[in-house]
């Protein structure tokens, strides 16, 4: 018993010391790492979107700390960063309790994350309560930024008013130019918002809307809807849907030989590609960013994603998550101090760099982020618009839909 007792006591002492080191962290210390508190949906319904993000976050810290960390003027040196990470289990109530714990027990300096609009309602008030700046990631619902919160910013990619901006710019320059468009929309608030905004933009651009159909996420037989699409002879079929809900739609459009200049899917993903196979060939869509597009921090992001084995095509919300880290880093540098109020001032209506271009916050903390137009060519993702950053040349009209 004696031989077992002492190793056990030693292990408990080490564990207690490690926990105390986090719990007693000194806020704003130049001698300790900057503590960034976050939750990731490692389990639960959202886990398929984020299950590799813990490793991604750990690699990000390693890469930043490889050069010393964040330059802090008041410390007259670079200070390393350290993440406190918990699994919110995709449950808002769990996330709330964890952010409260990070504020009161772990005593983190700043918050980064969480993701998803379901978390965006109850979690940000925790930052407000404790006056801890929070740069959330993929919280895209604009109304959540309209509550007068003073410590809340977000980095969703893309936002609805800029979702298909580059795609419609492309449509204005291709030859032959499309004259008509048919919208097919998944019955979901975000997807309906995208269709509502971009159907008006299409009309304003001189592209006639010849159909606008909404479908239930449970619908499996799209025969009647596809008959309407075929009868319309639309040049563009614009599918505003999450990838899983539209799998049978894409498959049946191929089976029933729909013809168009282009079939555009606003959420073109690796998951959709795996489920529909070659049926995705020639389709266009949006991605927040893709390796090969050069910009600020693009080398860092590419390195982090490669080491963490995260594909942008499979994990399409990854740039939103990494951008929350990049923005917080830059805000601390601009503030020149590990000081919550000074960082809050730096974030207010600030402009920050990312691989996809500048992130510009309005007075609510809402950004102005767009997306790049991609096309599936030979089973690979090619960025085709804008042309100055393209990784491949647009094939127009799409030969697979002729």
PyMOL commands that set and color helices and strands:
alter all, ss='L'
color gray80, all
select helices_A, chain A and resi 2-23+47-50+53-66+73-75+92-104+117-122+124-130+142-145+160-162+165-171+189-204+223-232+247-255+270-280+298-308+318-335+340-347+387-389+399-401
alter helices_A, ss='H'
color red, helices_A
select strands_A, chain A and resi 34-40+70-72+77-79+81-87+110-112+134-136+152-154+180-186+208-215+236-240+262-265+284-287+351-352+359-360+372-377+380-385
alter strands_A, ss='S'
color yellow, strands_A
deselect
rebuild
show_as cartoon
